[in-house]
Amino acid sequence: MEQTRRRFLTASAALGTGALAGCSAVTDAIPFVGGGGLGDYQDWVYEPDRFASSDSGGDFGDENVALSIFAINQQAVYENRKELFPSTYNSLSTNFASNTGILPRNVSMLLSVPEGLVLTGSFERSEVTAELEDDSSTEYESDGSHSGFDLYVQSDVGESPDAFGVSGDAVVQGQRVDNFGSDSDSVAATDVVQGIVDTKAGSANRYVNANDDFGALVSSLSGSSFLTATVRDEPVSSDDADEDSGEFEGLVANGQASTINGATTESQSVFVFDSESDADTGAVDDYVEFNDNSGQFARARDVQVEQSGRTITITATSDTYTSPNLGTGGE
């Protein structure tokens, strides 16, 4: 029989028994890793229903998804561009906010949240505002300020579909939320920008403090180049479980994170379960083995599976050129 990578897996049982088991006092006390080179991305993430989005199919078209975000260190992507597969580099270096004039290679953190984007990095505030006011493309005009951010809206639209907030070290883009078919009023794009800014400032609720599952997930995600994070409305049921694709019974949150180190990339796949008893390292071992020959771990090395309380983490090393955990950021 062909020898599979399963023989080389390390599954350490229940490190720190009870840790991250849904107690907010515990998760609040954990020092967040916060994504390394991606900084304190979790401090910008607001509660999913903050703006009462009317999308009955969930933020990203999945009724089981409460929140889905991704973050990219585009500076790191640019610095390692020669090591990346061309289509991967093109996807990760996309200019998500072209109206700002900021080049992707100058963005140290691009964070996508349900109704907006946050960019931090190297840029001049005056150059960004001048680009927004330039009438050669979509023209924006000043709409006051909020907590150190200059606000801009589209000058030729009565109810601007998007707005920008610009400070000395961050740019926030917010989308208008129409809330069609619901009892909630529409939310102006400037209100979304202000809400994101207030979340970072700590004057509005942060999802990492309000949701233990997201807190547990964030505390384990430590990639500095790219990460995704998804939180579900409820645990995956036995009927909906699909272990071959990583949809484990009892799963409440999951994410992937990667750190590019030149020709080598270190990656994580993190799974948070509803309780420690739901966290089954055997099922995760089977998932790794199933995806060993032609799936996610086909080109991976040093694959390890570790459990800490209700969280199971897979770590792996791969060549950056063929790394499967460097997603496009758009899905």
HUSUL-V751382 format. One record per residue. RES is the residue in one small letter. PSI is psi in radians with two decimals (NA if undefined). OMEGA is omega in whole degrees, 0 to 359 (* if undefined). Layout:
RES|PSI|OMEGA / RES|PSI|OMEGA
This chain:
m|2.48|180 / e|2.35|180 / q|2.17|181 / t|2.99|181 / r|-0.23|180 / r|-0.60|182 / r|-0.37|184 / f|0.03|179 / l|2.48|173 / t|2.01|178 / a|1.79|181 / s|2.23|190 / a|2.21|165 / a|1.04|173 / l|2.25|181 / g|1.04|185 / t|2.26|177 / g|-0.22|180 / a|2.51|178 / l|0.55|185 / a|0.44|174 / g|0.08|180 / c|2.09|184 / s|-0.53|179 / a|-0.61|179 / v|-0.89|183 / t|-0.58|178 / d|-0.47|184 / a|-0.21|184 / i|2.27|176 / p|2.02|186 / f|2.32|174 / v|-0.76|169 / g|0.28|172 / g|0.16|175 / g|-1.99|181 / g|-0.24|177 / l|0.02|173 / g|-2.64|185 / d|0.92|184 / y|-0.61|184 / q|-0.36|180 / d|-0.26|179 / w|-0.21|190 / v|2.05|181 / y|2.97|177 / e|2.43|188 / p|-0.55|182 / d|0.29|183 / r|-0.73|183 / f|0.27|174 / a|0.82|178 / s|2.38|186 / s|0.10|183 / d|1.72|183 / s|-0.23|178 / g|0.24|182 / g|2.91|184 / d|-0.56|183 / f|0.57|175 / g|0.18|179 / d|2.01|185 / e|-0.26|179 / n|-0.10|184 / v|2.15|176 / a|-0.68|182 / l|2.45|173 / s|2.21|181 / i|2.83|167 / f|2.72|180 / a|2.47|181 / i|2.35|168 / n|1.61|186 / q|-0.40|174 / q|-0.78|179 / a|-0.66|177 / v|-0.80|181 / y|-0.76|182 / e|-0.44|181 / n|0.36|187 / r|-0.58|181 / k|-0.30|180 / e|-0.25|187 / l|2.57|171 / f|2.34|187 / p|-0.80|182 / s|-0.56|176 / t|-0.78|178 / y|-0.78|180 / n|-0.68|180 / s|-0.79|184 / l|-0.35|182 / s|0.29|178 / t|2.44|176 / n|1.65|185 / f|-0.33|181 / a|1.18|186 / s|-0.45|181 / n|-0.32|182 / t|-0.34|183 / g|0.03|180 / i|2.20|178 / l|2.42|180 / p|-0.62|183 / r|-0.18|177 / n|0.11|182 / v|1.99|179 / s|-0.43|175 / m|2.08|167 / l|2.06|181 / l|2.19|176 / s|2.12|175 / v|2.93|189 / p|-0.71|182 / e|0.35|181 / g|-3.03|178 / l|2.63|173 / v|2.31|176 / l|2.33|170 / t|2.73|180 / g|-2.58|184 / s|1.91|179 / f|2.80|176 / e|2.23|181 / r|-0.78|183 / s|-0.59|180 / e|-0.63|179 / v|-0.79|181 / t|-0.62|178 / a|-0.66|178 / e|-0.71|179 / l|-0.62|182 / e|-0.17|181 / d|2.24|184 / d|0.16|179 / s|-0.27|174 / s|-2.44|176 / t|2.19|185 / e|2.35|178 / y|2.67|178 / e|2.73|183 / s|2.44|178 / d|0.74|178 / g|-2.77|182 / s|2.89|180 / h|2.05|175 / s|0.81|177 / g|0.01|178 / f|2.27|172 / d|2.29|184 / l|2.46|180 / y|2.40|177 / v|2.83|178 / q|2.24|188 / s|-0.33|184 / d|0.27|180 / v|2.22|182 / g|-0.79|178 / e|1.66|189 / s|2.23|180 / p|-0.35|175 / d|2.90|180 / a|2.77|178 / f|2.56|169 / g|2.26|185 / v|2.18|174 / s|-3.00|181 / g|-0.31|183 / d|0.12|180 / a|2.64|172 / v|2.27|180 / v|2.25|174 / q|2.31|178 / g|2.52|179 / q|2.48|174 / r|2.40|179 / v|1.95|187 / d|-0.45|179 / n|0.74|178 / f|2.46|175 / g|0.29|178 / s|3.04|180 / d|-0.09|182 / s|2.52|176 / d|2.78|174 / s|2.63|179 / v|2.12|181 / a|2.61|180 / a|-0.63|179 / t|-0.59|178 / d|-0.61|177 / v|-0.79|178 / v|-0.83|181 / q|-0.65|179 / g|-0.69|178 / i|-0.75|178 / v|-0.75|180 / d|-0.59|178 / t|-0.81|179 / k|-0.66|181 / a|-0.28|180 / g|0.10|179 / s|-0.03|172 / a|2.73|185 / n|2.33|173 / r|2.43|181 / y|-0.55|181 / v|-0.45|177 / n|-0.46|185 / a|-0.35|186 / n|2.00|183 / d|-0.57|181 / d|-0.77|177 / f|-0.67|177 / g|-0.75|179 / a|-0.69|180 / l|-0.87|183 / v|-0.63|183 / s|-0.32|181 / s|-0.34|181 / l|2.05|185 / s|0.32|178 / g|2.50|183 / s|-0.03|182 / s|-0.65|186 / f|2.44|173 / l|2.70|172 / t|2.66|178 / a|2.34|180 / t|2.34|176 / v|2.36|182 / r|2.74|177 / d|-0.59|180 / e|2.82|182 / p|2.59|175 / v|2.24|181 / s|2.92|179 / s|-0.59|180 / d|-0.55|184 / d|-0.16|184 / a|2.47|176 / d|1.55|188 / e|-0.53|181 / d|-0.50|180 / s|0.15|177 / g|0.23|176 / e|1.48|185 / f|2.56|175 / e|2.33|180 / g|-0.02|181 / l|2.32|179 / v|-0.35|179 / a|2.63|177 / n|2.80|180 / g|2.91|175 / q|2.57|179 / a|2.54|181 / s|2.55|173 / t|2.07|180 / i|2.15|175 / n|1.27|182 / g|-2.14|184 / a|-0.16|183 / t|2.48|176 / t|2.26|174 / e|2.30|184 / s|2.76|177 / q|2.55|164 / s|2.08|187 / v|2.31|180 / f|2.16|178 / v|2.24|183 / f|2.85|183 / d|-0.59|178 / s|2.88|179 / e|-0.60|180 / s|-0.40|178 / d|-0.37|184 / a|1.86|187 / d|1.80|181 / t|-0.49|177 / g|-0.74|179 / a|-0.65|179 / v|-0.67|174 / d|-0.77|180 / d|-0.67|178 / y|-0.75|179 / v|-0.78|182 / e|-0.71|181 / f|-0.63|183 / n|0.35|185 / d|-0.67|187 / n|-0.72|183 / s|0.05|183 / g|-2.58|188 / q|-0.59|186 / f|0.25|183 / a|-0.61|183 / r|0.24|183 / a|2.73|176 / r|2.82|175 / d|0.77|180 / v|2.24|179 / q|2.53|177 / v|2.18|180 / e|2.53|179 / q|2.40|172 / s|1.82|183 / g|-2.15|182 / r|0.19|181 / t|2.31|174 / i|2.28|182 / t|2.27|172 / i|2.20|174 / t|2.58|181 / a|2.77|175 / t|2.44|178 / s|2.89|173 / d|2.33|182 / t|-0.66|183 / y|-0.53|182 / t|0.26|184 / s|2.19|182 / p|-0.25|186 / n|0.07|174 / l|1.49|185 / g|-3.12|183 / t|-0.31|183 / g|-0.08|183 / g|0.05|183 / e|NA|*
